[in-house]
Amino acid sequence: MSQYVNADRVAFSPSGRQRISSAPDSNELPRVLPGVAQVVSVHKKSWLTREQQFAAFSTGALLDFWHQREEGEFIGAQGMPIRFVRLRSARHNKVIVISTGRIESYVKYPEVAYDLFHCGYDVMIIDHRGQGRSGRLLEDTHRGHVLQFGDYVSDFTQFWQQYVVPGRYKRRFALAHSMGGAVLALFLAAKPDACDAAVLCAPMFGIRLPMPHWLAWQILEWTEQRPAMRDYYAIGTGQWRPLPFMLNMLTHSGQRYRRSLRFYADDPELRVGGPTYHWVREGVLAGHDVLAKAADITTPLLLLQAGEDRIVDNHSHELFCQIMAAAGHPCEANKPVRIEGARHEILFEKDTLRAEALERITAFFGRYHSISGGVQPPITPEV
């Protein structure tokens, strides 16, 4: 079954399939035609100064943009409802599909979608199972849980085949953050020709744990044999609670951090707290799986690394790029591209760091716009 929501209303057909409006392109988002390159250039300049008027931007242009979204749902593995959102224009022939991080929802991503859309891309974002507006697996919906990490990949594959491939796009790109990076990497290992290029932001190929890995693994193996413990919050974690900005390890941007918190505070159904022991075990194994399959990825790939990341293991990024290089298809720059000074959530950092990342992302994707298949040389971002 599939359903679509245009901003504030739900429309179902009796069969559960999409109801087609009699007015084609009624949800089309506006875009200025003359001087597209100049318009994009002006838009990019706003990245460096947005926090100066963030409240006005968030309640004005960004809110108007987000009202034009379409929300949809499909049924994933084990009958799990999976939600997604998309923002489209009939004038766009390129799409960026976003795979979000743990506990995240597309509800958090309007600003990212806004900036990519105004660079000429349609945007599609998936809520992974167990988080956001997708279905949950446990009665305590705050617990971050999954039966097997491969379920995320199966859902993403179904999403891609069912909604991305049928589009009228000449170019298909993928962008992922943290846990979503592991999901995307495993998807690309199985289907390296699915998209034209991909960017991984602080991908979760290894998790920074509060204890030696050998000890953590012993604990995870012990809890795996005890269902009550296996499905409970991992040590040091619990239900969702708002952490003061001064204690956060995710971003230097107070305004973007507080905006993200408000989404969860205002909508309790979005909240996800700490991971279960089983989720941590699956996450560790997924990192190993990514490194084992990295040689199978031939998709042009840029890996952005946060210089001050305290959530994922940056050394795993080095190993990943080394494996790809040894297989004959290296990452962009032949190594992780480090955003110095950035914390884990690169796409939600303060203006200067976020602008650097977005410039690199759009410049990288821009090299693969040519329909002829030619790839242009690397571009040094103007930041």
LONUVEX-523654 format. One record per residue (C-alpha): x, z, y. Coordinates in steps of 0.25 Angstrom, whole numbers, m for minus. Each point is the difference from the previous one (the first is absolute). Last residue first. Layout:
% residues N
REC,east,up,north
REC,X,Z,Y
...
% end
This chain:
% residues 383
REC,east,up,north
REC,137,2,115
REC,2,m15,m1
REC,0,m2,m15
REC,13,m8,m5
REC,m6,m12,m7
REC,4,m3,m14
REC,1,m15,m4
REC,m12,m9,m2
REC,m6,m2,m14
REC,m6,m14,m3
REC,m13,0,m8
REC,m6,m11,7
REC,m11,9,4
REC,9,7,10
REC,m4,15,2
REC,11,6,m8
REC,10,3,11
REC,m11,7,7
REC,m2,10,m11
REC,14,5,4
REC,m2,0,15
REC,m13,7,m2
REC,6,11,m8
REC,12,2,8
REC,m7,0,13
REC,m10,10,m6
REC,11,9,m4
REC,7,0,13
REC,m13,2,7
REC,m3,13,m9
REC,14,6,4
REC,m2,m3,15
REC,m15,4,0
REC,1,14,m8
REC,m3,m2,m15
REC,m12,m3,m7
REC,5,m13,m7
REC,13,7,m4
REC,m8,12,m7
REC,12,6,m6
REC,8,4,12
REC,7,m9,9
REC,13,3,7
REC,7,m13,m5
REC,m9,m10,m5
REC,9,m5,m12
REC,m1,m13,m6
REC,2,2,m15
REC,11,m9,m6
REC,3,m15,m2
REC,m4,m3,14
REC,m14,m4,m5
REC,m1,4,m15
REC,9,m7,m10
REC,m4,m11,m10
REC,11,m2,m9
REC,m3,11,m11
REC,12,8,6
REC,m6,m1,14
REC,m13,6,m6
REC,7,11,m7
REC,8,4,12
REC,m13,0,9
REC,m7,9,m10
REC,12,9,m1
REC,1,1,16
REC,m15,3,1
REC,2,11,m11
REC,10,7,9
REC,m11,2,11
REC,m7,10,m9
REC,m14,2,6
REC,m6,11,8
REC,11,4,9
REC,3,m13,7
REC,8,1,13
REC,6,m14,0
REC,m13,m6,m5
REC,3,m12,m9
REC,m6,m14,2
REC,1,m9,m12
REC,m2,m15,2
REC,m4,m9,m12
REC,0,m15,m3
REC,m8,1,m13
REC,10,m2,m12
REC,m4,14,m7
REC,4,0,m14
REC,13,7,2
REC,m7,12,6
REC,m7,3,m13
REC,8,12,m5
REC,2,5,15
REC,m16,m1,1
REC,m2,7,m13
REC,9,11,3
REC,m8,2,13
REC,m13,0,m8
REC,6,11,m9
REC,2,9,12
REC,m14,m3,5
REC,m7,2,m13
REC,7,13,m2
REC,m4,4,15
REC,m15,m4,m3
REC,0,8,m13
REC,5,13,8
REC,m12,m3,9
REC,3,m5,14
REC,m3,8,13
REC,m12,m2,9
REC,m9,m12,1
REC,m11,0,11
REC,m8,m12,3
REC,m13,6,m4
REC,2,11,10
REC,m2,m10,12
REC,3,5,13
REC,12,8,m4
REC,6,m11,m8
REC,m1,m10,11
REC,4,10,10
REC,13,2,m7
REC,4,m14,2
REC,m3,0,15
REC,9,13,0
REC,11,m7,m6
REC,m1,m13,8
REC,0,9,13
REC,11,9,m4
REC,9,m12,m4
REC,13,5,m6
REC,m6,m3,m14
REC,m1,5,m15
REC,7,13,m1
REC,m10,9,7
REC,3,14,4
REC,m1,m2,15
REC,m12,m9,m1
REC,m8,12,m6
REC,m5,m2,m15
REC,m14,m3,m2
REC,m5,5,m14
REC,m2,m8,m12
REC,m1,8,m13
REC,12,5,m7
REC,15,m2,m1
REC,12,9,m3
REC,0,m2,m15
REC,m8,m13,m4
REC,m15,2,2
REC,m7,0,m14
REC,m3,m11,m10
REC,12,3,m8
REC,m2,15,1
REC,m14,0,m6
REC,4,m11,m10
REC,12,7,m6
REC,10,m10,m7
REC,3,m7,13
REC,3,14,7
REC,12,1,m9
REC,5,m14,2
REC,m2,1,15
REC,8,14,0
REC,11,m7,m7
REC,0,m12,9
REC,1,10,12
REC,12,7,m6
REC,8,m13,m2
REC,m4,m5,13
REC,6,11,7
REC,m10,8,9
REC,m9,m3,12
REC,m2,m14,m4
REC,3,m13,8
REC,m7,m11,m7
REC,6,m13,m5
REC,m5,m14,1
REC,m10,4,11
REC,1,m11,10
REC,5,3,14
REC,m7,m13,5
REC,0,m11,m10
REC,m2,m14,6
REC,m4,m12,m8
REC,1,m15,0
REC,m8,m12,m5
REC,m9,7,m9
REC,m4,m1,m14
REC,12,m7,m5
REC,7,13,m5
REC,m12,4,m8
REC,4,10,m10
REC,12,5,8
REC,m8,m2,12
REC,m11,10,m4
REC,10,10,m4
REC,6,m1,14
REC,m13,1,6
REC,m4,12,m7
REC,13,7,3
REC,m1,m4,15
REC,m14,5,0
REC,6,14,m3
REC,8,m1,13
REC,m5,m11,9
REC,m4,m15,m4
REC,m1,m13,7
REC,m4,m13,m7
REC,0,m14,4
REC,m9,m12,m3
REC,2,m14,6
REC,m9,m12,1
REC,m12,9,m1
REC,m14,m6,m3
REC,m3,13,m8
REC,m3,0,m15
REC,14,6,m3
REC,m2,12,9
REC,m14,5,m5
REC,m1,0,m15
REC,15,m3,m4
REC,6,10,10
REC,m10,11,m2
REC,1,m1,m15
REC,15,1,1
REC,m1,12,9
REC,m9,7,m9
REC,9,m3,m12
REC,12,5,8
REC,m7,13,4
REC,m4,1,m15
REC,14,m1,m4
REC,3,13,6
REC,m7,7,m12
REC,m12,10,1
REC,1,1,15
REC,m1,13,8
REC,2,5,14
REC,m9,13,0
REC,m9,1,12
REC,m12,m5,m8
REC,m1,12,m9
REC,m9,m6,m10
REC,11,m9,m4
REC,1,m16,0
REC,m4,m4,13
REC,m6,m13,4
REC,4,m8,12
REC,m2,4,15
REC,14,5,2
REC,6,6,m12
REC,m1,0,m16
REC,0,m15,m2
REC,9,m7,11
REC,m7,m4,13
REC,3,m15,2
REC,3,m7,13
REC,m2,m14,4
REC,5,m6,13
REC,m2,m14,6
REC,13,m4,7
REC,3,m6,14
REC,9,10,7
REC,m13,6,5
REC,m4,3,m14
REC,13,7,m3
REC,m1,9,12
REC,m15,4,m2
REC,2,2,m15
REC,11,10,3
REC,m9,7,10
REC,m12,0,m9
REC,8,6,m12
REC,m4,15,m2
REC,m14,m4,m4
REC,7,m9,m10
REC,2,13,m8
REC,12,8,m3
REC,2,11,m10
REC,12,m7,m6
REC,5,m12,7
REC,m7,m13,4
REC,0,m14,m6
REC,m2,m10,11
REC,m4,m15,m2
REC,5,m9,12
REC,m8,m13,1
REC,4,m14,6
REC,m9,m12,3
REC,m7,7,13
REC,m10,m7,9
REC,m12,4,m9
REC,4,14,4
REC,0,12,m10
REC,1,15,m1
REC,m1,6,m14
REC,m3,13,m6
REC,1,6,m14
REC,m7,9,m9
REC,3,2,m15
REC,m11,6,m9
REC,6,4,m14
REC,m7,m6,m12
REC,12,3,m9
REC,8,m10,7
REC,m5,m5,14
REC,m14,m2,5
REC,m1,m7,13
REC,m3,4,14
REC,0,m6,14
REC,1,4,15
REC,0,m11,10
REC,6,3,14
REC,m5,m4,13
REC,m2,15,5
REC,15,1,m2
REC,3,m9,12
REC,m9,7,10
REC,6,13,m4
REC,14,m5,2
REC,m3,m6,14
REC,m7,12,5
REC,1,14,m6
REC,13,m2,m6
REC,6,m7,12
REC,m5,10,10
REC,5,11,m9
REC,14,m6,m2
REC,3,m3,15
REC,15,3,0
REC,0,m1,m15
REC,m1,m15,1
REC,12,m3,8
REC,10,m7,m10
REC,m11,m6,m9
REC,m6,m6,13
REC,11,m10,0
REC,m5,m6,m13
REC,m13,m4,6
REC,7,m8,11
REC,8,m7,m10
REC,m12,m3,m9
REC,m8,m6,12
REC,12,m8,4
REC,1,m6,m14
REC,m15,m2,0
REC,1,m8,13
REC,m15,m4,1
REC,m9,5,m12
REC,m3,14,3
REC,m6,7,m12
REC,m13,6,m2
REC,m4,7,m14
REC,m9,m7,m9
REC,m12,8,m5
REC,m11,m10,3
REC,10,m10,m6
REC,m12,m7,m7
REC,m14,4,5
REC,m9,0,m12
REC,7,12,m5
REC,5,0,m15
REC,m4,12,m7
REC,12,4,m9
REC,m4,4,m14
REC,m8,12,m5
REC,m10,m9,m7
REC,m11,4,9
REC,9,m3,12
REC,6,11,8
REC,3,1,15
REC,6,13,6
REC,0,2,15
REC,10,7,9
REC,12,m10,0
REC,m4,m11,m9
REC,m1,6,m14
REC,2,m8,m12
REC,m4,3,m15
REC,6,m5,m13
REC,m5,3,m14
% end
